[in-house]
Amino acid sequence: MAIRIDGVVLLDKPAGMSSQGAVTAVKRAFNADKAGHTGTLDPLATGLLPICLGEATKYSQDLLEADKTYIAQVKFGSRTDTGDAEGQIVEELPLPTFASDAEMKACLEALLPKFTGAISQVPPMYSALKRDGKPLYEYARAGVELERAPRDIIIHSIRWVNINWPEATLEVSCSKGTYVRVLAEDIGNALGCGAHLQGLRRTEVGHLTLEQSFTIESIQSGLQNTADYILPVDALLQTLPHLTVDEQQAKRLEMGQRVPLNLPSIEALVRIYRATAAPHNFIGTADWRSGVLHPKRLISQVH
């Protein structure tokens, strides 16, 4: 029988596995009763996929909004129908010629400023965005191309970390909703020779990093101590300010009541803890405004 486990598993997702497949594998490994992810990672992509168990699923939305960092391998000279290496090549274009490596590197560097900061992207047809209740990739597989409105995104930083022409590797830190496949295609178009994504690895989601993650093999083979693999529920929320309340205030919050605090308000979403020892002192999140705590998302306490 599945058991209640509350916390976050940072998975280093392998290539070829869907995000939902990763959730199922982790849920099964821990025999957890509830699990979910914090935003999809393409099957082609590898890297950091935070998986929420139990009460942590209530906070998965908070990481959907978080910035992400990727290492992306870009191949110039050809375009595919999906924008990545999984698709069929639809166009091959001549590569530009460079007099020297220095000229080639300077040319690639000169492309990046126009892809830095606030930019707009047209979402790809091969995406999970829905139109009339159906994901766009289903239309694409049927050979139907639909018009898509550009979306505003932010590229916080972008740099070449390795160039082995006609391939080059980018490190990209970006806002939610960024399609790195489209970024690769747009850079290729700007160079005039087309490009597609050869490989993608996610290294950061918000404040969480790949260095903290585990492979599915290590999780499945080393489950003598599950605590080694599971971060507490509030690991998702470490960038929020925090407040500690006494037992009476904690009980009022848990009943959904507002709690006035004799403290200067900071008008923010905060994480709330009861004044007892960890690990069961996290209560949830609340909006703190005008000196009053308004409960927002609270975890169900274990009794």
Secondary structure as GFF3:
##gff-version 3
##sequence-region A 1 303
A	DSSP	beta_strand	7	13	.	.	.	ID=ss1
A	DSSP	alpha_helix	19	30	.	.	.	ID=ss2
A	DSSP	beta_strand	35	37	.	.	.	ID=ss3
A	DSSP	beta_strand	46	53	.	.	.	ID=ss4
A	DSSP	three_ten_helix	54	59	.	.	.	ID=ss5
A	DSSP	alpha_helix	60	64	.	.	.	ID=ss6
A	DSSP	beta_strand	68	76	.	.	.	ID=ss7
A	DSSP	beta_strand	78	80	.	.	.	ID=ss8
A	DSSP	beta_strand	89	92	.	.	.	ID=ss9
A	DSSP	alpha_helix	101	111	.	.	.	ID=ss10
A	DSSP	three_ten_helix	112	115	.	.	.	ID=ss11
A	DSSP	beta_strand	117	121	.	.	.	ID=ss12
A	DSSP	beta_strand	130	131	.	.	.	ID=ss13
A	DSSP	beta_strand	134	135	.	.	.	ID=ss14
A	DSSP	alpha_helix	136	141	.	.	.	ID=ss15
A	DSSP	beta_strand	151	164	.	.	.	ID=ss16
A	DSSP	beta_strand	167	174	.	.	.	ID=ss17
A	DSSP	alpha_helix	180	191	.	.	.	ID=ss18
A	DSSP	beta_strand	195	205	.	.	.	ID=ss19
A	DSSP	beta_strand	208	209	.	.	.	ID=ss20
A	DSSP	three_ten_helix	210	212	.	.	.	ID=ss21
A	DSSP	alpha_helix	216	221	.	.	.	ID=ss22
A	DSSP	three_ten_helix	226	228	.	.	.	ID=ss23
A	DSSP	three_ten_helix	233	237	.	.	.	ID=ss24
A	DSSP	beta_strand	242	245	.	.	.	ID=ss25
A	DSSP	alpha_helix	247	254	.	.	.	ID=ss26
A	DSSP	beta_strand	259	260	.	.	.	ID=ss27
A	DSSP	beta_strand	268	274	.	.	.	ID=ss28
A	DSSP	beta_strand	282	289	.	.	.	ID=ss29
A	DSSP	beta_strand	292	298	.	.	.	ID=ss30
###
